[in-house]
Amino acid sequence: MMIVDLIDGEDFRQRLVSLGVRIPEEACPESCARLAAGCHRARGVEGLEPAIRDLMQHTDVMLPSVREAIERHLLPVFGSS
């Protein structure tokens, strides 16, 4: 049996925190994406765009809540819909 690691809300939050975005521990994917987008607009977050583009290459193992949050809040920041 194959076991797949899903990209869940905590994985998403940890990736953003590793880029320097301050996010509360219990934040949902929607809050994570909204906070990251706001930080990027305010001061820029180095490495955010490539990290999000990489995540979007793995939507097959991403929870829908994470994908939807990225599409709603972060892709528009980078000029993609």
C-alpha positions, 0 to 999 in steps of 0.5 A: 500500500502506498502512503502519500503525505498530504499538504495540509494546513499545518504543512502550509503554515510551517512553510510560510513561517519558515519564510519569516511570516508570523502566523499563529499556531492554530491558524487555518489555511485561509488565515495563513494565506491572508496573513502571508499576502498582507506581509508580502504586500507590506514588505515583501516576503523573500522566497514566497512566490517560488514557494507558492508556485512549487506548492501549486505543482502538488495540488494532487496531494494538497487538501482543498482548503489549502489550494483554495486559500492559495488561489484566493489570497496568494496567486492574485498577489503574484498576478495569477488567477 
